[in-house]
Amino acid sequence: MQKAIVGIQMDSLWNELIEKVRSYNLEALEEEALLNIEQAKEYSLCLESISTLTSPLYLFYYMVSLGRIIFVCKKRLPFKEVLHGLTNRRDGLQVRVKAHGTFPTLHSIISGEKIKPGTTFGIEELLTMIPWVYYVENPVLPPISSSYLLGFLLSMLSRYEPTLWNTIRLDYNITLFLKETPKHFLEELIKVL
């Protein structure tokens, strides 16, 4: 029953997103935006059938696909960036923002501000900025930005540090983030558009 309700909620959000994208009258760019929606839907479906051992990878690319939609709609240009604009620290528990790439571009579009290159964020710090994980009144970053950063960091841990990831993934707040982010990220994206 719970899965059916979530499925209906997600279907409604996907339809709302498609309507928002079409309202931009993107002409030739509409196909790119709609294909990114289809990609995000496929990542979302995969997330329903895999464990937290690999789900951060799918979650991160779900967010990348949705982030591209913001770029295409707001800039009215095709999305050509191939770099993430992020790296993780050697200990695997921090993400560092680079000067150029998808994340710096996305963050500046949604917030109107740039994050200084070299700025780092840790897992716990990012979790406390995400309103569907913690109660946050005035987050330091928009929820799209903080969840995107955390998604990148967790995907890197899942992919390159499976032993470390295996111990971290069982934390209640990490599990909550992985479970709730697909729906809430999509809701936040719709608000931004």
Phi and psi restraints in degrees (value plus and minus 20) as a CYANA .aco file:
   2 GLN   PHI     -79.9   -39.9
   2 GLN   PSI     -63.9   -23.9
   3 LYS   PHI     -82.4   -42.4
   3 LYS   PSI     -57.4   -17.4
   4 ALA   PHI     -85.1   -45.1
   4 ALA   PSI     -60.7   -20.7
   5 ILE   PHI     -84.8   -44.8
   5 ILE   PSI     -65.5   -25.5
   6 VAL   PHI     -82.1   -42.1
   6 VAL   PSI     -60.9   -20.9
   7 GLY   PHI     -80.8   -40.8
   7 GLY   PSI     -61.7   -21.7
   8 ILE   PHI     -86.1   -46.1
   8 ILE   PSI     -62.0   -22.0
   9 GLN   PHI     -81.3   -41.3
   9 GLN   PSI     -64.4   -24.4
  10 MET   PHI     -84.9   -44.9
  10 MET   PSI     -62.0   -22.0
  11 ASP   PHI     -78.5   -38.5
  11 ASP   PSI     -62.5   -22.5
  12 SER   PHI     -83.4   -43.4
  12 SER   PSI     -62.0   -22.0
  13 LEU   PHI     -86.2   -46.2
  13 LEU   PSI     -60.4   -20.4
  14 TRP   PHI     -81.4   -41.4
  14 TRP   PSI     -63.8   -23.8
  15 ASN   PHI     -83.1   -43.1
  15 ASN   PSI     -61.0   -21.0
  16 GLU   PHI     -83.4   -43.4
  16 GLU   PSI     -60.1   -20.1
  17 LEU   PHI     -83.8   -43.8
  17 LEU   PSI     -64.3   -24.3
  18 ILE   PHI     -80.7   -40.7
  18 ILE   PSI     -63.3   -23.3
  19 GLU   PHI     -80.8   -40.8
  19 GLU   PSI     -63.7   -23.7
  20 LYS   PHI     -80.6   -40.6
  20 LYS   PSI     -66.4   -26.4
  21 VAL   PHI     -80.3   -40.3
  21 VAL   PSI     -65.9   -25.9
  22 ARG   PHI     -84.4   -44.4
  22 ARG   PSI     -48.1    -8.1
  23 SER   PHI     -88.3   -48.3
  23 SER   PSI     -36.6     3.4
  24 TYR   PHI     -98.7   -58.7
  24 TYR   PSI     -30.2     9.8
  25 ASN   PHI      28.3    68.3
  25 ASN   PSI      39.9    79.9
  26 LEU   PHI     -98.7   -58.7
  26 LEU   PSI     -28.3    11.7
  27 GLU   PHI      35.4    75.4
  27 GLU   PSI    -139.8   -99.8
  28 ALA   PHI     -83.0   -43.0
  28 ALA   PSI     -46.6    -6.6
  29 LEU   PHI     -96.8   -56.8
  29 LEU   PSI     -34.5     5.5
  30 GLU   PHI     -79.6   -39.6
  30 GLU   PSI     -58.5   -18.5
  31 GLU   PHI     -79.2   -39.2
  31 GLU   PSI     -64.0   -24.0
  32 GLU   PHI     -80.8   -40.8
  32 GLU   PSI     -65.8   -25.8
  33 ALA   PHI     -83.1   -43.1
  33 ALA   PSI     -64.7   -24.7
  34 LEU   PHI     -87.1   -47.1
  34 LEU   PSI     -54.6   -14.6
  35 LEU   PHI     -86.9   -46.9
  35 LEU   PSI     -55.6   -15.6
  36 ASN   PHI     -86.7   -46.7
  36 ASN   PSI     -53.8   -13.8
  37 ILE   PHI     -83.9   -43.9
  37 ILE   PSI     -64.7   -24.7
  38 GLU   PHI     -81.4   -41.4
  38 GLU   PSI     -61.7   -21.7
  39 GLN   PHI     -80.8   -40.8
  39 GLN   PSI     -67.4   -27.4
  40 ALA   PHI     -80.4   -40.4
  40 ALA   PSI     -59.8   -19.8
  41 LYS   PHI     -80.9   -40.9
  41 LYS   PSI     -62.5   -22.5
  42 GLU   PHI     -85.4   -45.4
  42 GLU   PSI     -62.6   -22.6
  43 TYR   PHI     -80.2   -40.2
  43 TYR   PSI     -61.5   -21.5
  44 SER   PHI     -81.1   -41.1
  44 SER   PSI     -63.0   -23.0
  45 LEU   PHI     -83.6   -43.6
  45 LEU   PSI     -59.8   -19.8
  46 CYS   PHI     -81.9   -41.9
  46 CYS   PSI     -59.2   -19.2
  47 LEU   PHI     -79.7   -39.7
  47 LEU   PSI     -48.2    -8.2
  48 GLU   PHI     -91.9   -51.9
  48 GLU   PSI     -38.8     1.2
  49 SER   PHI    -137.6   -97.6
  49 SER   PSI     -11.4    28.6
  50 ILE   PHI    -143.2  -103.2
  50 ILE   PSI     144.2   184.2
  51 SER   PHI    -108.0   -68.0
  51 SER   PSI     155.5   195.5
  52 THR   PHI     -90.8   -50.8
  52 THR   PSI     -27.0    13.0
  53 LEU   PHI     -83.1   -43.1
  53 LEU   PSI     -59.2   -19.2
  54 THR   PHI    -139.6   -99.6
  54 THR   PSI     -28.4    11.6
  55 SER   PHI     -78.9   -38.9
  55 SER   PSI     -48.9    -8.9
  56 PRO   PHI     -79.6   -39.6
  56 PRO   PSI     -51.6   -11.6
  57 LEU   PHI     -84.4   -44.4
  57 LEU   PSI     -66.6   -26.6
  58 TYR   PHI     -88.0   -48.0
  58 TYR   PSI     -59.0   -19.0
  59 LEU   PHI     -83.1   -43.1
  59 LEU   PSI     -63.6   -23.6
  60 PHE   PHI     -82.8   -42.8
  60 PHE   PSI     -65.8   -25.8
  61 TYR   PHI     -92.2   -52.2
  61 TYR   PSI     -43.8    -3.8
  62 TYR   PHI     -80.5   -40.5
  62 TYR   PSI     -67.0   -27.0
  63 MET   PHI     -87.8   -47.8
  63 MET   PSI     -56.9   -16.9
  64 VAL   PHI     -81.3   -41.3
  64 VAL   PSI     -66.8   -26.8
  65 SER   PHI     -79.9   -39.9
  65 SER   PSI     -63.4   -23.4
  66 LEU   PHI     -89.2   -49.2
  66 LEU   PSI     -57.0   -17.0
  67 GLY   PHI     -81.5   -41.5
  67 GLY   PSI     -56.1   -16.1
  68 ARG   PHI     -81.2   -41.2
  68 ARG   PSI     -53.1   -13.1
  69 ILE   PHI     -84.0   -44.0
  69 ILE   PSI     -61.4   -21.4
  70 ILE   PHI     -78.3   -38.3
  70 ILE   PSI     -66.9   -26.9
  71 PHE   PHI     -79.6   -39.6
  71 PHE   PSI     -71.9   -31.9
  72 VAL   PHI     -80.6   -40.6
  72 VAL   PSI     -64.0   -24.0
  73 CYS   PHI     -89.6   -49.6
  73 CYS   PSI     -65.8   -25.8
  74 LYS   PHI     -98.0   -58.0
  74 LYS   PSI     -56.9   -16.9
  75 LYS   PHI    -114.1   -74.1
  75 LYS   PSI     -37.3     2.7
  76 ARG   PHI      36.8    76.8
  76 ARG   PSI      21.3    61.3
  77 LEU   PHI    -155.7  -115.7
  77 LEU   PSI     134.6   174.6
  78 PRO   PHI     -87.8   -47.8
  78 PRO   PSI     127.9   167.9
  79 PHE   PHI    -104.9   -64.9
  79 PHE   PSI      98.8   138.8
  80 LYS   PHI    -138.9   -98.9
  80 LYS   PSI     -25.1    14.9
  81 GLU   PHI     -87.2   -47.2
  81 GLU   PSI     113.3   153.3
  82 VAL   PHI    -134.3   -94.3
  82 VAL   PSI     -29.7    10.3
  83 LEU   PHI    -117.8   -77.8
  83 LEU   PSI     124.9   164.9
  84 HIS   PHI     -91.7   -51.7
  84 HIS   PSI     -51.3   -11.3
  85 GLY   PHI      58.8    98.8
  85 GLY   PSI      -1.5    38.5
  86 LEU   PHI    -159.9  -119.9
  86 LEU   PSI     134.3   174.3
  87 THR   PHI    -165.4  -125.4
  87 THR   PSI     139.3   179.3
  88 ASN   PHI    -129.7   -89.7
  88 ASN   PSI     132.3   172.3
  89 ARG   PHI     -92.2   -52.2
  89 ARG   PSI     140.8   180.8
  90 ARG   PHI     -75.8   -35.8
  90 ARG   PSI     -54.5   -14.5
  91 ASP   PHI     -94.0   -54.0
  91 ASP   PSI     -29.2    10.8
  92 GLY   PHI      59.7    99.7
  92 GLY   PSI     -23.1    16.9
  93 LEU   PHI    -126.5   -86.5
  93 LEU   PSI     -14.2    25.8
  94 GLN   PHI    -155.7  -115.7
  94 GLN   PSI     130.6   170.6
  95 VAL   PHI    -135.8   -95.8
  95 VAL   PSI     120.2   160.2
  96 ARG   PHI    -138.0   -98.0
  96 ARG   PSI     115.5   155.5
  97 VAL   PHI    -104.9   -64.9
  97 VAL   PSI     113.1   153.1
  98 LYS   PHI    -116.3   -76.3
  98 LYS   PSI     151.2   191.2
  99 ALA   PHI     -90.2   -50.2
  99 ALA   PSI     -55.3   -15.3
 100 HIS   PHI    -151.0  -111.0
 100 HIS   PSI     132.1   172.1
 101 GLY   PHI     118.0   158.0
 101 GLY   PSI    -198.3  -158.3
 102 THR   PHI     -78.2   -38.2
 102 THR   PSI     -70.0   -30.0
 103 PHE   PHI     -82.8   -42.8
 103 PHE   PSI     -70.5   -30.5
 104 PRO   PHI     -77.6   -37.6
 104 PRO   PSI     -57.2   -17.2
 105 THR   PHI     -86.7   -46.7
 105 THR   PSI     -69.1   -29.1
 106 LEU   PHI     -80.0   -40.0
 106 LEU   PSI     -68.0   -28.0
 107 HIS   PHI     -80.5   -40.5
 107 HIS   PSI     -62.2   -22.2
 108 SER   PHI     -87.4   -47.4
 108 SER   PSI     -51.3   -11.3
 109 ILE   PHI     -89.1   -49.1
 109 ILE   PSI     -65.6   -25.6
 110 ILE   PHI    -101.0   -61.0
 110 ILE   PSI     -45.2    -5.2
 111 SER   PHI    -128.8   -88.8
 111 SER   PSI     -39.8     0.2
 112 GLY   PHI      56.2    96.2
 112 GLY   PSI     -11.6    28.4
 113 GLU   PHI    -149.9  -109.9
 113 GLU   PSI     139.3   179.3
 114 LYS   PHI    -127.7   -87.7
 114 LYS   PSI     126.3   166.3
 115 ILE   PHI    -114.1   -74.1
 115 ILE   PSI     112.8   152.8
 116 LYS   PHI     -79.1   -39.1
 116 LYS   PSI     107.0   147.0
 117 PRO   PHI     -75.9   -35.9
 117 PRO   PSI     119.4   159.4
 118 GLY   PHI      76.0   116.0
 118 GLY   PSI     -31.3     8.7
 119 THR   PHI     -83.6   -43.6
 119 THR   PSI     115.2   155.2
 120 THR   PHI    -136.7   -96.7
 120 THR   PSI     131.6   171.6
 121 PHE   PHI    -155.8  -115.8
 121 PHE   PSI     118.5   158.5
 122 GLY   PHI    -117.8   -77.8
 122 GLY   PSI     147.9   187.9
 123 ILE   PHI     -78.3   -38.3
 123 ILE   PSI     -73.9   -33.9
 124 GLU   PHI     -80.7   -40.7
 124 GLU   PSI     -62.3   -22.3
 125 GLU   PHI     -79.0   -39.0
 125 GLU   PSI     -65.4   -25.4
 126 LEU   PHI     -86.8   -46.8
 126 LEU   PSI     -61.4   -21.4
 127 LEU   PHI     -76.7   -36.7
 127 LEU   PSI     -58.6   -18.6
 128 THR   PHI     -94.4   -54.4
 128 THR   PSI     -26.3    13.7
 129 MET   PHI    -118.0   -78.0
 129 MET   PSI     -23.1    16.9
 130 ILE   PHI    -123.0   -83.0
 130 ILE   PSI      92.6   132.6
 131 PRO   PHI     -84.7   -44.7
 131 PRO   PSI     -40.5    -0.5
 132 TRP   PHI    -108.8   -68.8
 132 TRP   PSI     -19.9    20.1
 133 VAL   PHI    -128.6   -88.6
 133 VAL   PSI     -64.5   -24.5
 134 TYR   PHI    -147.9  -107.9
 134 TYR   PSI     133.6   173.6
 135 TYR   PHI     -92.7   -52.7
 135 TYR   PSI     100.5   140.5
 136 VAL   PHI    -149.7  -109.7
 136 VAL   PSI     100.4   140.4
 137 GLU   PHI    -103.6   -63.6
 137 GLU   PSI     -73.0   -33.0
 138 ASN   PHI    -148.0  -108.0
 138 ASN   PSI      61.2   101.2
 139 PRO   PHI     -82.7   -42.7
 139 PRO   PSI     127.5   167.5
 140 VAL   PHI     -84.5   -44.5
 140 VAL   PSI     -56.4   -16.4
 141 LEU   PHI    -143.0  -103.0
 141 LEU   PSI     134.4   174.4
 142 PRO   PHI     -80.1   -40.1
 142 PRO   PSI     127.8   167.8
 143 PRO   PHI     -74.5   -34.5
 143 PRO   PSI     -54.2   -14.2
 144 ILE   PHI     -82.2   -42.2
 144 ILE   PSI     -64.0   -24.0
 145 SER   PHI     -87.3   -47.3
 145 SER   PSI     -68.2   -28.2
 146 SER   PHI     -85.9   -45.9
 146 SER   PSI     -59.8   -19.8
 147 SER   PHI     -91.7   -51.7
 147 SER   PSI     -53.0   -13.0
 148 TYR   PHI     -83.6   -43.6
 148 TYR   PSI     -66.0   -26.0
 149 LEU   PHI     -80.5   -40.5
 149 LEU   PSI     -65.8   -25.8
 150 LEU   PHI     -86.5   -46.5
 150 LEU   PSI     -59.4   -19.4
 151 GLY   PHI     -79.5   -39.5
 151 GLY   PSI     -62.9   -22.9
 152 PHE   PHI     -80.8   -40.8
 152 PHE   PSI     -69.5   -29.5
 153 LEU   PHI     -80.9   -40.9
 153 LEU   PSI     -65.5   -25.5
 154 LEU   PHI     -87.6   -47.6
 154 LEU   PSI     -54.7   -14.7
 155 SER   PHI     -86.4   -46.4
 155 SER   PSI     -57.4   -17.4
 156 MET   PHI     -86.4   -46.4
 156 MET   PSI     -61.5   -21.5
 157 LEU   PHI     -83.0   -43.0
 157 LEU   PSI     -66.4   -26.4
 158 SER   PHI     -80.0   -40.0
 158 SER   PSI     -61.1   -21.1
 159 ARG   PHI    -100.2   -60.2
 159 ARG   PSI     -63.8   -23.8
 160 TYR   PHI    -127.6   -87.6
 160 TYR   PSI     -36.4     3.6
 161 GLU   PHI    -151.6  -111.6
 161 GLU   PSI      40.7    80.7
 162 PRO   PHI     -80.8   -40.8
 162 PRO   PSI     -52.4   -12.4
 163 THR   PHI     -87.7   -47.7
 163 THR   PSI     -66.6   -26.6
 164 LEU   PHI     -84.4   -44.4
 164 LEU   PSI     -64.3   -24.3
 165 TRP   PHI     -79.1   -39.1
 165 TRP   PSI     -59.3   -19.3
 166 ASN   PHI     -79.7   -39.7
 166 ASN   PSI     -53.6   -13.6
 167 THR   PHI    -100.5   -60.5
 167 THR   PSI     -55.1   -15.1
 168 ILE   PHI     -95.1   -55.1
 168 ILE   PSI     -56.4   -16.4
 169 ARG   PHI     -84.2   -44.2
 169 ARG   PSI     -37.9     2.1
 170 LEU   PHI    -103.7   -63.7
 170 LEU   PSI     -28.5    11.5
 171 ASP   PHI     -81.1   -41.1
 171 ASP   PSI     115.6   155.6
 172 TYR   PHI     -74.9   -34.9
 172 TYR   PSI     -65.4   -25.4
 173 ASN   PHI     -88.4   -48.4
 173 ASN   PSI     -53.0   -13.0
 174 ILE   PHI     -87.0   -47.0
 174 ILE   PSI     -66.1   -26.1
 175 THR   PHI     -80.3   -40.3
 175 THR   PSI     -63.5   -23.5
 176 LEU   PHI     -82.1   -42.1
 176 LEU   PSI     -64.8   -24.8
 177 PHE   PHI     -77.6   -37.6
 177 PHE   PSI     -69.0   -29.0
 178 LEU   PHI     -83.4   -43.4
 178 LEU   PSI     -56.3   -16.3
 179 LYS   PHI     -95.3   -55.3
 179 LYS   PSI     -63.0   -23.0
 180 GLU   PHI    -111.0   -71.0
 180 GLU   PSI     -41.4    -1.4
 181 THR   PHI     -83.2   -43.2
 181 THR   PSI     -59.8   -19.8
 182 PRO   PHI     -73.7   -33.7
 182 PRO   PSI     -66.7   -26.7
 183 LYS   PHI     -89.4   -49.4
 183 LYS   PSI     -69.2   -29.2
 184 HIS   PHI     -89.7   -49.7
 184 HIS   PSI     -56.4   -16.4
 185 PHE   PHI     -82.4   -42.4
 185 PHE   PSI     -62.5   -22.5
 186 LEU   PHI     -83.8   -43.8
 186 LEU   PSI     -61.1   -21.1
 187 GLU   PHI     -81.9   -41.9
 187 GLU   PSI     -63.5   -23.5
 188 GLU   PHI     -84.5   -44.5
 188 GLU   PSI     -59.1   -19.1
 189 LEU   PHI     -82.0   -42.0
 189 LEU   PSI     -63.0   -23.0
 190 ILE   PHI     -82.4   -42.4
 190 ILE   PSI     -60.0   -20.0
 191 LYS   PHI     -81.5   -41.5
 191 LYS   PSI     -60.8   -20.8
 192 VAL   PHI     -87.2   -47.2
 192 VAL   PSI     -55.6   -15.6
